[in-house]
Amino acid sequence: MSLILASSSTQDRKGSDVLDCMKQALASGDLSDVQFAVGRYYGYVKIFYAHKTILAMRNEVFRRMFFGSLPEKCKDAIDIPDILPEAFNNMLNLVYTGAVEDLSDDNVFPTINCADKYDFPLLTEMCSEFIMSQLNADNFLMNLEDAIHWGAKGIAEKCLELLDVSSDDCETIFRSERFASVGQMTLRKILQRDTLSVDENLVYSAAERWAVESCKRNNVPASPVNRRRMLGAALFLIRFPLLSEAELADGPVKSGLLLSTELHEILMHKHGTAQPCLPFSSEPRQPRAFRIGQVEFKRNEEVFAVLVRGSSFWFPAQVIGRNQSQVLVSMCVSPRQRERVAMSLEKVIPAADVLTRGRSIVTDYGIKAVYMAPRDNLHILSDEGHEWAVPFKDIRLFTDDVQAWKEAKKRIAGQRPSVRRANP
């Protein structure tokens, strides 16, 4: 046993010694056989000393550069003008030591640019993890704009997902002062998402602020014509048909952003029998997160929803989604991991009539009666006349008052309403 431990200790020490040697070789340039002059386009140049064999062993681009059919032959330093020196240093550290210790907000996107140029996916992945580990509502717009500027499409898409998964963060971003100063492409990337977790009226308000600030930046009056010109294609990514008539009147109609013909078409779409061809989408967005009252829910999050007026019975359910005026809940009155003994009920409920208690939704819509029957089966009768029998042991009760539950159970035990039985 002692020999094995000694051998392991020796290997660890040797591994540490090798790593120290690699760090020293990079830092000192000892025995180097290639030089790089990096950063000329950034206004300064830094010389890096490296070793062709080490670079070639770790990266295919360097292998082809030094040992391919047309190897690089340069007595002087190889000029790399378009890479930030700090980014090139991060790449060399990964090549020599397998780690990057100097990533920062200032050099992470230039490092991604360097990784793309030298086809180094591991470095790209490390940069992506660094960005996402720090992403929040405060730095979201800065990171998104940098990702778009540097052409980091994968990271831009990951950043945009923050708008889908947190309605609080999404609302903070849309209300922030920085939103009004983002680029046009960034604005379009945000507005075109089908999964934004904010009300459409806030989307409009933020776009309106952006248009006004763009007019100021371009030294033109913030007239309706100029605001429409600044928004360009982004204007038609706002889903005006989803706004209520009051929101339309207080917003785009009052500001003059909408043309009279566009407003006419929107009102015809809302109230007319013939549906005009709208320049704006009327499809509700499908957020992955949304708030009901003071509680934020994830799309398809499991909750418990009450199915009968004044009852203490709560059943497994999923929150499907919501818009400004309605909540869609799928109520599953059967256990998740057993053979289904009942069907899912999807109910559209006026948002004003929905309450929340913790992670639960309280609603009395859609179910006409719940009553106990022999053998401890719970019978549920819908407004449509469908009836289901669910083993009582599979129903989870949500109540803090055990005594109240026992009394409620006695009251409904054996009570069966005189309604024709129908099977789903």
MARZA-107164 format. One record per residue: y, z negated, x of N, C-alpha, C in turn. Coordinates in steps of 0.1 Angstrom, whole numbers, plus 2048, in hexadecimal, padded with zeros to 3 digits. Atoms other than C-alpha are relative to their C-alpha. Example, Ala and Ser with C-alpha at 12.3 -4.5 7.8 and 13.67 -1.06 7.14 Angstrom:
% MARZA-107164
7F48008097D37B287B80C800809;7F58007F77F57B988980B7F87F8;
This chain:
% MARZA-107164
7F480080880080080080C800809;7F48007F78187F881C80380D807;7FE7F37FA81281A82C8078097F6;7FB7F880B81A82B80B80F7FD7FF;7F280480283A81780780880580C;7F97FC7F484481E82B80380F800;7FF7F280183E84382680B8047F6;7F67FD80A85384480680E7FD805;7F38047FB86F83181780580A80B;7FC7F77F686E84983480580D7FA;7FC7F480687086781D80D7FF7FA;7F380180688D85980A80B80080B;7F68007F689F85382B80280D806;7FE7F37FB8988758378078097F7;7F87F880A8A488481680E7FD801;7F28047FF8C487081A80680680C;7FB7FA7F38C787C83E80380F7FE;7FE7F28028C38A083480D8037F7;7F47FE8098DE89D81880C7FD808;7F48037F78F688C83180280B809;7FE7F57F68F08A884A80680C7F9;7FB7F58078F78C282F80F7FE7FD;7F28038039178B182580980180D;7F97FF7F39218AE84A80280E804;8007F27FC9198D285080B8087F9;7F67FA8089308DD83480E7FB803;7F38067FD94C8C583D80580480D;7FB7FE7F294D8CC8627FF80F804;8027F27FC9428F18627F880280D;8098007F492A8E987F7F680B7FE;8097F57FF91590888880280A7F4;7FD7F680B92691C86C80080E806;8007F27FB92294286E8088097F6;7F77F880993A94D85280B7F87FB;7F480780595D9458468058077F4;7FA7FB80C96E94982580F7FC7FF;7F180380299494C8208028017F1;80080180E9989407FC80E7FC7FA;7F48048089B693F7E480D807801;7F47F97FD9CF9597EE8088027F4;7F87FD80D9D99617CA8067F37FB;7FB80D8059E093C7C480B7FB809;7F48047F89FB93B7DF7FD7F980D;8048077F39E792A7FB7F2804803;80D7FC7FB9C893180F7F97F5807;80780A7F99AD91981A7F3807806;80B7FA7F99929228337F47F67FF;80D80780296E91782C7F680580A;80A7FC7F69539178477F27FD7F9;80D80280792F91C83A7F5807809;80C7FC7F990C9278447F980B7F7;8067F58088FE9498387F27FC7FA;80E8038048DA93D8368007F67F4;80080A80B8E291F8218068067F3;7FA7F980C8F89338097F680A7FA;80A7F68058DD94E8067F47FA7F9;80B8078068C29357FF8037FA7F2;7FC80780D8D69267E28068097F6;7F97F88098E69447D37FD80F803;8057F27FE8DB9687CD80C809804;7F47F87FD8FF9767CF802800810;7FE8027F19029687F37F5806807;80C7FA7FA8DF9747FB80380F802;7FD7F27FF8E99987F380C803809;7F47FE7F890A9948047FD80080F;8028027F28FC9898257F3806805;80D7FC7FB8D89958267FB80C7F7;8047F58088D79B280D80080D808;8017F27F98D59D881480D803807;7F27FE7FA8FB9D881B8067F3802;7FB80E7FE9029B682A80F801804;7F28027FD9269AA82E8017FE80F;7FD8017F29329B085180F7FE803;7F18037FE95399F8598017F580A;7FE8097F595D98F87980A7F57FC;7F680A80597B97E8687FA7F97F3;80480680C97A9688497FF8097F4;8017F880C96E97782980B7FC7F6;7F580380898C97A8127FB7FF7F1;80380280E98796B7EF80D7FB7F9;7F28048049AB96C7E08007FA7F2;7FF80380E9A29667BB7F97F37FC;80780C8039909457BD8087F4805;7F980C7FC9A19237BD7F87F980B;8088077F59989117DE7F87F47FC;80780C80598F8F17CC7F38047F8;80C7FB8079779057B67F5805809;8097FB7F69679167D47F97F4807;80580C7FA9638F47E47F57F97F7;80A8068099518E77C57F3808801;80C7F87FF9399047C77F87FE80D;8068027F39328FF7EC7F97F2800;80680D80192B8DA7E57F38007F8;80D7FF8089118E37CB7F6807808;80A7F87F89018FC7E37FA7F680B;8048087F48FF8E38007FA7F27FC;80580D8038F98C27EE7FA7FE7F2;80680180E8EE8CA7CA8087F87F6;7F880880890B8B77BC80F804801;7F17FD7FF9308BC7B38077F37FC;7FA80D80294589D7B780F8017FD;7F17FF8029698AB7B48048097F4;7FC7FA80C9698BB79280B7F87F9;7F58068079898B477F8068097F5;7FA7F880A99E8C076280780C805;7F87F57FA9B28D577A7F880B806;8087F57FA9968E878A7F38047F9;80D7FE8069798E87727FF80F7FB;8017F280598290A76280080A80C;8017F77F498A91B7847F27FF806;80D8017FA96890D78F7F68087F7;8087F880895891E77180280F804;7FD7F37FB96993E77C7F980480D;8077FE7F495B93A79E7F08017FE;80E8008039389337907FC80E7FA;8037F380693A95377B80080B80B;7FF7F67F69449687997F4800809;80C8017F792795C7AE7F37FD7F9;80D80180890E95A7927F97F3803;80680D7FD9089357958007F87F3;80080680D8FD9297727FF7F1800;80180E7FF8F590677E80E7FA801;7F38057FE9199017888088017F2;7FA7FE80D92590F7667FB7F57F6;80580A80990E8F77548067F2803;7FA80D7FC91C8D976880E7FF7FB;7F27FF80493F8E47608017FE7F0;80080180E9378E773B7FD7F27FC;80380E8039288C473A80C7F7803;7F48077FD9478B774B80A8017F5;7F67FD80A95E8C77317FC7F97F3;80480580D9498BD7127FF7F1800;80180E80094489971E80E7F97FE;7F380680296A89471C8088067F5;7F97F980A9738AA6FF8037F77F4;7FC80880C9868996E380C8087F9;7F67FA8079A18A16CA80D802808;7F37FF7F89BD89B6E380080B80A;8007F57F69B18B46FE7F980C7FB;8087F580599F8CC6E780880D802;7F87F37FF9BB8E76E680280480E;7FE7FD7F29C18E570B7F3806806;80D7FB7FB99C8EA7137FC80E7F9;8037F38069989066F980880B805;7F77F57FA9B69197067FB80480E;8057FD7F29A991672A7F38087FF;80D7F880198692271F80380E7FC;7FD7F280499594070E80780880B;7F97FA7F49AC94772C7F780480B;80A7FD7F598F9467457F48077FB;80B7F880597895972F7F37F97FF;80C80880195F93C72B7FD7FF7F1;8037FF80E9529477097F77F57FB;80A80B80493592E7088077F37FE;7F980D80194C91170F80A8007F5;7F77FF80B96691D6F67F97FD7F3;80780280C94C91E6DB7FB7F17FF;80480E80093F8FB6E480D7F77FC;7F48088039638EE6E28038027F1;7FD7FD80E9688FF6C07F77F87F6;80980780994A8EC6B28067F27FD;7F980D8049608CC6B38078017F3;7FA7FE80C9728DB6967F77FF7F4;80A80080B9528DB6827FA7F37FE;80980C8019428BA6898087F37FD;7F980C80295F8A268480D8037F8;7F57FC8089788A566780D7F8805;7F58087FA98E88967780680780C;7FB7F97F499089C69880780D7FC;7FB7F38049968BD68780E7FE7FA;7F38028069B38AF67280A7FC80B;7F78037F69C289F69180580C808;7FD7F47F89C18C06A480A8097F8;7F77F88089D18D368780E7FA7FE;7F38068019ED8BA6848077FE80D;7FA8037F39F48B76A980B809803;7F57F77FCA148C46B87FC80C809;8047F67F7A018D86D27FA80C7F8;8067F58089F18ED6B680A80B7FF;7F67F6802A128FF6B180380880D;7FD7F97F3A1390A6D67F4808806;80C7F97FB9F09196DA80280F7FF;7FE7F28009EC93E6E17FA8067F3;8047F980D9E69586C57F1801800;80E7FE8009C295E6D07F97F27FD;80580D8039BB9386CF8017FD7F1;7FE80280F9CA9366AC7F68087F8;80A7F88079B49526A07F27FB801;80D8057FE9959436AF7FE7F47F7;80180C80899C92369C8008037F1;7FF7FD80F9A693267A7F48087FB;80A7F780698994A6787F37F87FE;80C80780196F92E6797FD7FD7F1;80480280D95B92B6597FD7F17FD;80580D80195290766080B7F5803;7F680A7FE9748F66647FF7F57F6;80180C8099738D365680D7FA7FC;7F38048069968D16488038087F3;7FC7F980C9A68DA62780880D804;7F97F37FD9B48FE62680F7FE800;7F18028009D78F161F8057FB80D;7FC8047F29D88E06417FF80C809;8017F47F79CC90165180C8087FE;7F47F88039E991364080C7F9807;7F58077FBA028F864A80180180F;8017FF7F29F78F866E80480E805;7FD7F37FD9F991E66F80F8037FE;7F27FF803A1C91D6608087FA80B;7F98067F5A2890567A7FF80880D;8027F87F4A1991B69580980C800;7F87F5802A2C93968780F7FD803;7F28047FEA4D9276878037FD80F;7FE8027F2A4991B6AB7FF80D808;8017F37F9A3F93E6B680D8087FE;7F27FA802A6094B6A780A7FA80A;7F68077F7A739316BB7FD80580F;8037FC7F3A6093A6DB80480F803;7FC7F27FEA6995F6D680E8027FC;7F2800803A8D9576CC80380A7F5;7FE7F880CA8B9676AA8017F77F4;7FF80980CA949586887F27FE7FA;80D803806A779486767FF8047F2;8017FA80DA7995F6597F28037FB;80D7FD804A5B9676437FA80C807;8047F47F9A5998A6537FB7FD80E;8038037F2A5A97C6767F47F7801;80B8097FFA4196066F7F38087FD;80C7F7802A2897A6617FD80880C;8027F87F4A2E98F67F7FA7F880C;8058087F5A279726977F17FC7FD;80E804803A079686847F780C802;8087F47FE9FB98C6847F37FF7F8;80E8008069D598E67C7FC7F27FC;80380D8039D496867B8047FC7F1;7FC80380E9E69686597F58027F7;80B7FC8099C89786497F37F8802;80B8097FE9B195D6568027F37F8;7FD80C8089C29436407FA8037F2;8077FD80D9AE94061F8097FB7F5;7F780380A9CB93F6077FA7FE7F2;80580280D9B69435E87F97F27FE;80580D8019A79215EF80A7F57FD;7F58098039C99105EB8017FE7F1;7FD80280E9D19005C980D8077FD;7F37FA8049EE90F5B580C7F8805;7F58087FBA038F15BF80280280F;7FF7FE7F19FB8F55E480680E803;7FA7F37FEA0391A5E180F8007FE;7F1800804A259135D08087F980B;7F88087F6A2F8F85E97FF80580E;8027FB7F3A2290B60780580E802;7FC7F27FCA2193160D8098077F6;7F67FA809A3493A5ED80E7FB803;7F28067FDA519225F580580580E;7FB7FB7F2A5292D61A80180F801;7FE7F1800A509526117F6807809;8097FA7F7A329586287F780A7F9;8087F7808A1E96960C80980B7FA;7F97F5808A2998B5FE7FD7FE7F1;80280180FA2D98D5D87F38067FC;80D7FA804A109A55D67F47F8804;80C8087FC9F998E5EA7FF7F47F7;80080B80AA039715D37FA8047F3;8057FB80C9FC9865B57F1802800;80F7FE7FE9D998F5C27F97F3800;80780D8009D196B5C97FF7FA7F2;80080580E9DB9605A67F78077F7;80A7F98089C797C5977F27FC803;80D8057FB9AA9715AC7FC7F37F9;80380D8059AD94E59F7FE8007F1;80080080E9B395657A7FC80C7F9;8037F48079AC97A5737F28037FE;80E7FC80298C98A5667FC80A80B;8037F67F598F9A757F8047FA80D;7FE8067F398C99B5A380680B809;7FA7F77F69A49AD5BA7FB7FF80E;8058017F299C9B65DE80B7F9808;7F68097F99AD99A5F180080380F;7FF7FF7F19BA99D6157FC7F3806;80480D7FA9B09786197F27FC7FA;80D80480498D9696178027F57F5;80080A80A9869545F87F47F7801;80D8077FE9659466058047F2806;7FD80D7FB96792060A7FA7FE80E;8058037F396291562E7F47F67FE;80C8098019419026348007F780C;7FF8097F594A8E564A7F37F8803;80C8087FD92F8D165C8037F17FF;7FC80E8029438B165680C8017F7;7F580180995B8A763B8027F17FB;7FD80D80496B88862D8007FF7F1;7FF80380F96687A60A8067F2800;7F980D7FF97F85E6058037FC80E;7FE8057F398084A6257F4802809;80D7FF7F895D8536317FE80E804;8037F37FB9548716467F1802800;80E7FC80193388263F7FD80D808;8047F37FA92089C6537F98087F6;8077F68099138BB6417F17FD800;80E8038028F08B46347FC7F2805;80380E7FC8F389063E7F87F97F5;80780780A8DA87A62C8097F47FC;7F980C8068EB8616157F87FB7F4;80680580C8E384D5F680A8027F5;7F77FD80B8F18595D57FA7FA7F3;80480680C8F08475B47FF80B7F5;8037F58098E285D5988027FC7F1;7FF80480E8E984957880C7F77FE;7F480880390883A5687FD7F1800;80180F80190C81556F7F37FA806;80D8057FB8EA8125818017FC80E;8008047F28E18025A27F6808808;80A7F87F98C781D5AB80780A809;7FB7F67F68CF8315CA7F5808805;80B7F77FC8BB84F5D580480880C;7FD7F77F48B88645F580780C7FC;7F97F48038D08815F580680680C;7F97FA7F58E289960B80D8057FB;7F37FA8039078A260B80080E805;8017F27FC9078C860B80E804805;7F27FB7FB92D8CD60E80A7FC7F5;7F580380994E8CA5FD80C80A803;7F37F97FD96F8DC5F880B7F77FB;7F58098049908CF5EC7FE7F87F3;80180680D9858C75C97F27FC7FC;80E80280495F8C55C97F87FB80B;80A8057F79428B45DA7F28057FB;80D7FB80391F8C45DB7F67F6806;80A8097FC9038AB5DD7F28047FC;80D7FC8048DE8B35DE7F87F27FF;80680D8028CC8955CF7F1801800;80F7FE7FF8A78925D97FA7F37FB;80680D8068948795C37F27FF804;80D8027FB87587B5D88007FC80F;8008047F286B86C5FA80080C809;7FE7F57F68738816187F3805806;80B7FD7F885288062A7F38007F8;80C7FF80883A88260D80180D7F7;8007F480983089E5F580B7FD7F5;7F580180984E8A45DF7FB7FE7F2;80480280E84A8965BC80C8027F7;7F57FC80886C8A15B180880B807;7F87F67FA8848BD5B680E7FB804;7F38047FC8A68BC5C780A8047F5;7F67FD8098C48BB5B080D802807;7F37FD7FA8E38CC5BD80B7FE7F5;7F58038099028BF5AB80E802806;7F27FE7FC9268CA5AE8087F67F8;7FA80C80693B8AB5A880F801803;7F28017FD9618A95A58037F680B;7FE8097F596D89A5C58087F37FC;7F880B8059858835B27F77F57FA;80A80A8079668735A17F67FB80A;8098057F695486C5C18057F4808;7FC80B7F895584A5D17F67FE80C;8098027F594683E5F27FE7F1802;80280E7FB93681D5FD7F880280D;8077FE7F392E81E6227FC80E801;8067F27FF91783C6277FA8057F3;8057FC80D91184060280A8077F8;7F77F980991F8565E77FD7FA7F2;80280580E9248475C480480A7F6;7FC7F780B92385F5A77F77FE7F4;80980280B91685D5847FE80E7F8;8027F380691488357E7F2805800;80C7F87FF8F68975757F37F97FA;80D8078048DC87C56A8037F97F2;7FE80680E8D98725457FA7F27FF;80780D8028C18555487F67FD80C;80B8057F78AB8415607F97F47F9;80780B80789082B5527F37FD807;80D8037FB87181955D7F58037F6;80B7FC80884F8235507F47F8805;80C8077FB82C8135537FC80580E;8057FD7F281C81357680B80180A;7F58007F783E80E58680580E804;7FA7F37FD84883258480F8007FA;7F27FF80486E83958280280E7FA;7FE7F380787685456980F804800;7F27FB7FF89686956E80180C7F7;7FE7F680A8A387E55280E807803;7F47FA7FD8BD89855A8078057F3;7F87FB80C8D98A65437F980C7FA;8067F48058C58C65417F37FD7F9;80C8048078A78B35327F4800809;80B8017F68918B45527FD7F2803;80480E7FE87D8955597F77FF80C;8098027F486D8885797FB7F2800;80680E7FE85686A5807FF7FE80F;8008037F285B85B5A27FA7F2802;80580D7FE84683E5AF80B7F6805;7F58097FD85D8205B08007FB80E;8018057F28518155D280780A80A;7FA7F67F78608365E08108007FE;7F280080388382E5D28077F5808;7F980A7F889B81C5E980C7FB7F7;7F68078088B28035D780C7FD809;7F48047F98D67FF5E28077F67F8;7F980A8078E37DE5D78007F3809;80080C7F88EE7BE5E87FC7F47F7;80380B8098E67A95C97F18017FB;80E7FF8038C07A45C77FD7FC7F1;80280580D8C27905A780580A7F5;7FA7F68098D87AB5967F680B7FF;80A7F68018BD7C459F7F47FC7F8;80C8048088A17B05908048007F1;7FC80080E8B57AC56F80180E7FB;7FF7F18048BC7D256F7F38067FE;80D7FB8018987D95747F97FC7F3;80680580D88E7C35568068087F5;7F97F980B8A87D45407FB80E7FE;8047F280289C7F75467F1802800;80F7FF8008767F05497FB8037F2;8067FC80C86480252E8098077F6;7F77F980888381151F7FF80F802;8017F17FE87E8365188088077F5;7F77F980A89984B5077F880A7F8;8067F680888F8614EA80580E802;7FC7F27FC8948824FC7F4808803;80B7F87FE87C89E4FD7FD80280F;8037FF7F286989E51E7FF80E804;8017F27FB86C8BD5337FD7FF80F;8048007F285D8C5555809809808;7F87F77F88728D45717F980D804;
